[in-house]
């Protein structure tokens, strides 16, 4: 089984003491590719550094809504020139925590959507209790290559996203007892989904409460396989091919 981890934060301090060992364990478990995701300039730089150190790791860069007040477009634009950058994100809106005012979040999000289109980069969207605003800003600028990471909407919103040709990414939340994602997974076209950990967060059952790692994607794969009544290997392989097409093929062939 080969696995493509599409959203990790392995540069975070949670892995400071054992990052190398965590990565070795992931690769041994079948994780062949990882997108390490930036949430500001510093973490984007860290993601690029990881991608330089490991052939299996690629980077994305952007300003998460909780860092909207730090937004530096010239600096971001320069970072996004790196050959190992394969997406812009994560960017979006977070009305749950509301660490920054909504209008500031929307302004920074919209600027980065326009930048992604200018640079021909896919967009990784963070959407927490901000479904319609996230959606409308993408529509306004006719964004084509989009993934709603850590999808948290209902079936109706999922259908809206899918009707645009965009992608949905599933985390360990699918293993939680009170999840609403099971019906979303059942309607997903086979060519429009990814899997991710969002590690160190959202650790799947049976390890919930511990630090998450890409190695635990096997639990996400198994749960999706159970829901769709297919083999885990077929889920992992389909997600791998989807992610490779979305993140890598066009960029690496330039």
C-alpha positions as CSV (number, residue, x, y, z in Angstrom):
1,X,0.0,0.0,0.0
2,X,1.4,3.4,-0.9
3,X,0.1,6.5,0.9
4,X,0.1,10.2,0.0
5,X,-0.2,12.5,3.0
6,X,-1.6,15.7,1.6
7,X,-1.5,17.9,4.7
8,X,1.0,17.8,7.5
9,X,2.8,20.2,9.8
10,X,5.9,18.2,10.6
11,X,8.0,21.3,11.1
12,X,6.0,22.2,14.2
13,X,7.7,22.1,17.6
14,X,5.6,19.0,18.5
15,X,8.3,17.0,16.5
16,X,11.3,18.9,17.6
17,X,12.9,16.0,19.6
18,X,12.1,13.1,17.3
19,X,11.2,14.4,13.8
20,X,13.7,12.2,12.0
21,X,12.5,9.1,13.7
22,X,8.8,10.0,13.0
23,X,9.6,10.4,9.3
24,X,11.5,7.1,9.2
25,X,8.5,5.3,10.7
26,X,6.1,7.0,8.2
27,X,8.2,6.0,5.2
28,X,8.4,2.4,6.5
29,X,4.6,2.4,6.9
30,X,4.1,3.1,3.3
31,X,3.9,6.9,3.3
32,X,5.6,7.7,0.0
33,X,4.8,11.4,-0.4
34,X,4.0,14.3,2.1
35,X,2.9,17.8,1.6
36,X,4.2,19.9,4.5
37,X,2.0,23.0,4.8
38,X,3.0,26.5,5.8
39,X,0.7,28.8,7.8
40,X,2.9,31.9,7.7
41,X,6.3,32.9,6.3
42,X,8.4,31.1,9.0
43,X,6.5,27.8,8.6
44,X,6.6,28.1,4.8
45,X,10.4,28.5,5.0
46,X,10.5,25.5,7.4
47,X,8.4,23.4,4.9
48,X,10.7,24.3,2.1
49,X,13.7,23.2,4.2
50,X,12.1,19.9,5.0
51,X,11.4,19.4,1.3
52,X,15.1,20.0,0.6
53,X,16.1,17.5,3.2
54,X,13.7,14.7,2.1
55,X,12.9,13.7,-1.5
56,X,9.5,12.4,-0.3
57,X,8.4,15.8,1.1
58,X,7.0,18.7,-0.9
59,X,6.0,22.2,0.4
60,X,3.1,24.6,0.3
61,X,3.1,28.2,1.6
62,X,0.6,30.7,2.8
63,X,-0.9,32.6,5.7
64,X,-3.5,30.8,7.8
65,X,-6.4,33.1,8.9
66,X,-5.1,33.1,12.5
67,X,-2.0,34.8,11.1
68,X,-3.8,37.3,8.9
69,X,-2.3,40.2,10.7
70,X,1.2,39.1,9.6
71,X,0.5,38.9,5.9
72,X,3.4,39.9,3.8
73,X,2.6,39.4,0.1
74,X,6.0,40.3,-1.3
75,X,7.7,37.8,1.0
76,X,5.2,35.1,0.3
77,X,5.5,35.6,-3.4
78,X,9.3,35.2,-3.2
79,X,9.0,32.0,-1.1
80,X,6.5,30.5,-3.6
81,X,9.1,30.6,-6.3
82,X,10.9,27.6,-4.8
83,X,10.9,24.6,-7.0
84,X,9.5,22.3,-4.2
85,X,6.4,24.5,-3.7
86,X,3.4,22.7,-5.1
87,X,0.4,24.7,-3.6
88,X,-0.6,27.9,-2.0
89,X,-2.0,27.4,1.5
90,X,-3.3,26.8,3.9
91,X,-5.4,29.9,3.5
92,X,-9.0,30.6,4.3
93,X,-11.4,31.7,7.0
94,X,-11.9,30.6,10.6
95,X,-15.0,31.9,12.3
96,X,-14.9,29.4,15.1
97,X,-11.8,30.7,16.8
98,X,-12.0,34.2,15.3
99,X,-8.4,35.0,16.3
100,X,-8.5,37.8,13.8
101,X,-11.5,40.0,12.7
102,X,-13.5,38.5,9.9
103,X,-12.9,41.4,7.5
104,X,-9.1,41.1,7.9
105,X,-9.4,37.4,7.3
106,X,-11.4,37.9,4.2
107,X,-9.1,40.5,2.8
108,X,-6.0,38.3,3.3
109,X,-7.7,35.2,2.0
110,X,-8.9,37.0,-1.1
111,X,-5.4,38.4,-1.8
112,X,-3.9,34.9,-1.6
113,X,-6.6,33.4,-3.8
114,X,-5.7,36.0,-6.5
115,X,-2.0,35.3,-6.0
116,X,-2.5,31.5,-6.4
117,X,-4.3,32.1,-9.7
118,X,-1.6,34.5,-10.8
119,X,1.1,31.9,-10.0
120,X,-0.9,28.9,-11.3
121,X,-0.8,27.1,-8.0
122,X,-3.5,24.9,-6.4
123,X,-5.2,26.4,-3.4
124,X,-5.4,24.6,0.0
125,X,-8.5,26.0,1.9
126,X,-8.9,26.2,5.6
127,X,-12.7,26.5,6.3
128,X,-14.0,26.5,9.8
129,X,-17.6,27.6,10.2
130,X,-17.1,29.9,7.2
131,X,-18.4,27.7,4.4
132,X,-20.3,30.3,2.3
133,X,-17.7,33.1,2.6
134,X,-14.8,30.7,1.7
135,X,-16.8,29.4,-1.3
136,X,-17.9,32.8,-2.6
137,X,-14.5,34.3,-2.7
138,X,-13.2,31.3,-4.7
139,X,-16.1,31.6,-7.1
140,X,-15.6,35.4,-7.4
141,X,-12.1,34.8,-8.8
142,X,-13.0,31.7,-10.8
143,X,-10.6,29.5,-8.9
144,X,-10.1,26.1,-10.6
145,X,-7.7,24.0,-8.5
146,X,-9.0,23.9,-5.0
147,X,-9.1,21.5,-2.1
148,X,-11.1,22.0,1.1
149,X,-8.7,20.5,3.6
150,X,-10.0,18.9,6.7
151,X,-13.5,19.1,5.3
152,X,-16.1,20.0,7.9
153,X,-19.2,20.7,5.9
154,X,-22.4,18.7,5.4
155,X,-23.5,16.7,2.3
156,X,-25.1,19.8,0.8
157,X,-22.0,21.9,1.0
158,X,-19.9,18.9,-0.2
159,X,-22.1,18.7,-3.3
160,X,-21.6,22.4,-3.9
161,X,-17.8,22.1,-3.7
162,X,-17.8,19.0,-5.9
163,X,-20.0,20.7,-8.5
164,X,-17.2,23.2,-9.0
165,X,-14.8,20.4,-9.7
166,X,-12.9,21.0,-6.5
167,X,-11.6,18.4,-4.0
168,X,-12.4,17.3,-0.5
169,X,-9.8,16.0,1.9
170,X,-10.6,13.6,4.8
171,X,-8.8,13.5,8.2
172,X,-8.9,11.3,11.2
173,X,-12.2,13.0,12.2
174,X,-13.9,10.3,10.0
175,X,-13.0,7.8,12.8
176,X,-14.7,9.8,15.6
177,X,-18.0,8.6,17.1
178,X,-20.0,11.7,16.5
179,X,-18.6,12.6,13.1
180,X,-20.9,13.9,10.4
181,X,-18.5,13.0,7.6
182,X,-19.7,9.5,6.9
183,X,-22.4,10.6,4.5
184,X,-20.0,13.0,2.8
185,X,-17.5,10.1,2.2
186,X,-20.3,8.0,0.7
187,X,-21.0,10.6,-2.0
188,X,-17.4,11.4,-2.9
189,X,-16.5,10.8,-6.5
190,X,-13.5,8.4,-6.6
191,X,-11.3,11.0,-8.3
192,X,-12.1,14.0,-6.0
193,X,-10.8,13.1,-2.6
194,X,-7.6,13.1,-0.7
195,X,-6.5,11.8,2.7
196,X,-4.6,13.8,5.3
197,X,-3.7,13.9,9.0
198,X,-3.4,17.6,9.6
199,X,-0.8,16.4,12.1
200,X,0.0,17.0,14.9
201,X,-3.8,17.5,15.2
202,X,-6.9,15.4,14.7
203,X,-5.4,12.0,15.7
204,X,-7.7,9.2,14.7
205,X,-9.1,6.6,17.0
206,X,-7.6,4.5,18.6
207,X,-4.8,7.0,19.3
208,X,-7.0,10.1,19.8
209,X,-5.5,12.4,22.5
210,X,-1.9,11.6,21.3
211,X,0.2,13.5,18.8
212,X,-0.8,12.6,15.3
213,X,1.7,11.5,12.6
214,X,1.3,10.5,8.9
215,X,1.8,6.9,10.0
216,X,-1.8,7.0,11.4
217,X,-3.3,7.5,7.9
218,X,-3.9,3.8,7.8
219,X,-6.8,4.3,10.2
220,X,-8.4,6.9,8.0
221,X,-7.9,4.6,5.0
222,X,-9.5,1.7,6.8
223,X,-12.5,3.7,7.9
224,X,-13.1,5.0,4.4
225,X,-12.8,1.5,3.0
226,X,-15.3,0.2,5.5
227,X,-17.8,2.9,4.5
228,X,-17.4,2.3,0.8
229,X,-17.1,-1.5,1.2
230,X,-13.9,-1.6,-0.8
231,X,-10.4,-2.7,0.1
232,X,-8.0,-0.3,2.0
233,X,-5.5,-0.7,-0.7
234,X,-7.9,0.6,-3.3
235,X,-8.7,3.7,-1.2
236,X,-5.1,4.4,-0.6
237,X,-4.2,4.0,-4.3
238,X,-7.1,6.2,-5.5
239,X,-6.2,8.9,-3.0
240,X,-2.6,8.7,-4.0
241,X,-3.3,9.1,-7.7
242,X,-5.7,12.0,-7.1
243,X,-3.1,13.8,-5.0
244,X,-0.3,13.2,-7.4
245,X,-2.4,14.6,-10.2
246,X,-3.5,17.7,-8.3
247,X,-0.2,18.6,-6.5
248,X,2.6,17.2,-8.6
249,X,2.2,16.3,-12.2
250,X,1.8,19.8,-13.7
251,X,4.4,21.4,-11.4
252,X,7.1,18.7,-11.8
253,X,6.7,18.7,-15.6
254,X,7.3,22.4,-16.0
